[in-house]
Amino acid sequence: MFPKVRMRRLRKENLRKFVSEVKLNLEQLVVPVFVDEKISEYKPITSMPDYYKVPLEKVEDEVGKCLEKGLKSFILFGVPKYKDDVGSSAFDREGVIQRALRRIKRNYDDVVLITDVCLCEYTVHGHCGIVKNGKILNDETLSILGKIAVSHAEAGADLVAPSGMMDGMVKAIRESLDSEGYQDVAIMSYSAKFASNFYSPFREAAESGYKFGNRKSYQMDFHNAREALREIELDVEEGADIVMIKPALAYLDIISKAKERFNLPIAAYNVSGEYSMIKAAIRNGWLSEEIIYEVLVAIKRAGADIIITYHAKEIAEKLSKI
């Protein structure tokens, strides 16, 4: 007996796209941009092949090049000249991110600009909160995160993205934004950010490595899935408009669970370590460049509505032809 059901019928070349379950498009991709106010030319990031720090004076040029590829959404990370114990340059009106936002919005008003709201890039100790006697202080950090978010909103941010995993950060930021008249600025919270080994290249790029201990007291244990859903639920209750899972590729199960449970946009951060290991494998001839598209489709298939990825620029050309 020949089988009545032949799954191969819909796998013919001219039918594959016709029945494709997942569509990946440029509007779903966010380009990370490292804005460095200490440099005057693009600076390669050693641990992130083909990725660069961008001088503040050239940030609008970088955005323009991405727009030519069809990419319209960006998340900005600052590399400041000055650091101190409380990260004061993070909320300085003339800080690197605030100036970058104004430069971009003057030239490209219709782009989506997201800002990372955290202290690690701006503190001498490299932690995501205020430190006292070797301990990261949660509640004392919240007001500073609110000040950072307001300064970003004032400069033109469309979304602010708190990433420090401080308890109550979304509530504190929402209250700060609303009290200053920025009710329309959305919050994309790093809701389930795991204490992952995939972040090392980012720390080189953002110059945000910590000087003591680790971040396990505030970032999540990667053994836990239920805890991630609880974290997301708390952020939703506090007013998050979009929730994020970070990293993405090794945490597809968390993305899937979040998509099933929460009725709001789900973002996934395809982080630096995930990017770098793939780029290294391609450079060594162990994998083909097609793996990039497969990885991003997997993240989308798991449930991500938005994908922050360092692969955005190189995949843009491929997507424009699909």
N, C-alpha and C positions, 0 to 999 in steps of 0.2 A: 504493500500500500504506500502510495506517495502521500506526503503530508499535505493537508488542505491549507494549513497556515505556513506561509513561507516568509519569514521575516526579511529575507534578502530582497523581496520585491521592491521595498521602498529604500533600498540602499544603492540603487543605480545612480550614477553620477548626476543625471539631470533631475533626480528626485530628492537627493539628500537635503538640499537647502529648503526644498518645498515642505518637508516635514520636520525641519529642525526645531527642537523644543526651546532652545535658548538662543537669543539674539544679543550679541555684544555690540554696543555702539559707542561712538566717541563721547556722546553726552553723559555717559555713565562714568567716565574716567576723570580722575583728578590728578594733576601734575604737581608733585612736591618741588618746591623751589627753596634752595638754601641761599639766603641773601646775606652777604658778608660785607660789612662796612669797612673792613680793614684792607680790602684788596681793590685793585683797579682793573684787573683782567680776570677772565674766567680761570678758575683754579681746579685742576683735576682732583677728584677724591680717590685716593689710592685704592681703598678697599671697595670702591663701587665703580667698576670699569665703565667708561663712557659717560660718567656723570660728573657734574661740575658744581662748584660754588659759583654764585653769580654776584658780581660787584653791584652794590646799591645803585650806582649811576647807570647800570645797564639792565636793570630789572625790567623796565618797560620794553626793551628790545627782546629780552627773553620771552616775555608774554606775547609779543607780536609774532615771533617765530612759531610759537605754539598755536596761535590763532590761525596762521596760514595752514597748519596741519589739521585744523578743525577742532582743536582742543580749547575749551573755553573756561575750564574750572581749575583753580590753583589753591594749594595750601602752602602758606609761607612759614618758613622757619628762619629765625634771625641768628646771626653770628655777630655779637656786639663787640665794640671796642673795650667796653668797661664792664667789669663784674664786681659784685660785692656780696655781702652776706645775705641780703634780702632781695637781690635781683631787681634793684631799683630801675635799671635801664629798660626792664621789660615793660614798665608802665610810663616811661618818659615820653612826653609828647613828641620829642625829637629823637626817639629811639629808632633803631634800624627798621623794624617792622612798620611803625607808624609812618615813617618817611616813604617806605616802599609802597605802602597802600595808597598814599596820596599821589605818588608818581604814576602808579598804574591807573588809578581811577581818572586822573586828568586826561589820560590818553585813550583808555578803553573802559568806558563807563558800564558796558553791558556784560563784562566778564563776571564770573563768580569767584569772589575772593574769600578764602577761609584762613583763619589764623590759629596757630597753635598757642594755647593759653597755658603756660607752664613756667617754672622757674629754673629748670635744670640748665638751660643755655645761658642764663644770666647770673648765676650764683658762683662764687668761688669754690664752693664745695661740690657743686654739680648735682645736688639733690633737688627734688621737685617741690620742696616745701621749706619753710623756715626750720632751722636746726638750732637746738639748744642742748648742750651737754651730750652731743652725739645722737640725739633723738630727733626724728622728723616730726614737727608739731602740726597736727592736722588743723585744728580750729584757728590757730594764729595765722595760718596760710590763706584761709578763705577770703579774708578782706582784700588781700593783695591780688588774688586771682580776679576778684571783682574789679579792682582798679585797672588791671591789665585789659580785661574784656572791654571796659568802658573806653579806654584809650584807643583800642583797636576799632571799636564801633565809630568813634568820633572821626577816625582817620579814613573810614570807608569800608570796613569789613562787612561782608554780607552774612557770614556765619563766624562764630567763635567756637573753637574746639578745645575745651579743657582736657588736658591729657595727664594730669598729675595723679589721678586716682585718689584724691582727697575726699573723704566722706563729706557729703553735703555741698560739693563744689557746684553742682548744677543749680541748686536752690540759691546759693550765695550769688552766683553770676547773674541768674535771672532777676533777682531782686535789685542788684546793682544796675543792670541795664535798664530795667523799667523805671527806676527812680531817677535816672538821668535822661529819660525820654527816648530810649532806644528799644521800645517794645517790639519793633519790627525786625530787629536783628535776631537771627535764629541761633540756637545752640546745637552743635553736633558734638555730642559727648563721647570721649573715649571711655565707654561704659565698661567694657570687658577687656581690659588691657593686662595681659599676662606678663609675669616676670620671666621673660623669654631670653634665650641665648641668641636670638635672631637680630638683636638690635645693635651689635657692635659696630658695623659700618656707619650707621647713623651717628653714633657718638663721635666718630672721627669727623664726619661731615659737619655736625652742629657744634663740635667742640664742647660736648655736654657730658663727658665721662665723670663719674663721681669719684671723690677723693678718699672716701672711706666707706667701709661696709658694703651694702648692696641695697637694692630697692624692693626687697621681698616683703618689707613691713607694710608697703602700700600697694604694690602691684600684685596681681593675682597669682595664686599657685596653679601651675599648668596641669596639675592632676585633676582639677575640679571643673565640672561642667555645670552642676546645679548652682554653684556659687555665682557663676557667670550670669545665669538667668536672673538671679536675685539682684545682682549689681545693676543689670539693665532695667529691671522693674523699678528699682529705687530711682534711677535717673529719669525714667518716664514720669514717675509720680512727682518729681521735682521740677519738671517742665522741659526736659530735653525734646527737641524737635526731630532729631536724627540720632540714632545710637550706633556706635562703632564697635567692631570686634578687631582686636589687634594682638598678634599677627593674623594673617588670613589663611595661607596655604596649609599650615599645620593645624589649623583650627576650623576646618570646614564643618565639623560637627556642631560647633558652637554657632556658626552662622546659620546653619540649617535649623537648629532648635529655636534660635531667636526669630527667624522668619516665620516659623509656624506659630509662635506664641504672641508676637507683638505686631500690632497693626500700625506701624509707622516705618519710615524709610530706614533700611539697614545698610550701613556702610562697612566696608572691610578694608583694612590697611595691609596691602601686600608689601611687607616691610623690607628694609635694606638687606638683611641677611638672606631672605628668600630671593631677592633680586641678584645678589652677588654670587650665590652658589650656582644659580642658573647661568649667569654670564660666564662664570669660570668654566662650567661644563661645556658651554658652546665654544669658548675660545680654545679649549683643549680637544675639540672634536668629538667629545663623548655624547653630545646631544646636538640636534639640529635646532635652528632658530624657530622652527614650528612649535617647539615646546612652550614658548612664551604665550602664544595664542591659546594653547591647550590649558595652561595654568589659569589664565584669566577667565576662560570659559568655565572652568571648574569652580572658581570663586563665584561667578555669576550663577551657575547652576545650583550651588549650595544655597543661594538665596540673597546674595548681595545686590542691592539696588544701585549702590555707588561703590566704586573701587578706586582707592588711592594707590597709585602704582608708579614706580620708577621706570617701568616699561612703556609708559603712556606714549612718549614721543616716537619710539621705534615701532610700536604696534599701530600707530595712527594710519600710516600709509597702507598697511594690509587691510585694515578695517574699511578704509575708503573704497577698496576694490571688491569687498564682499557684498 
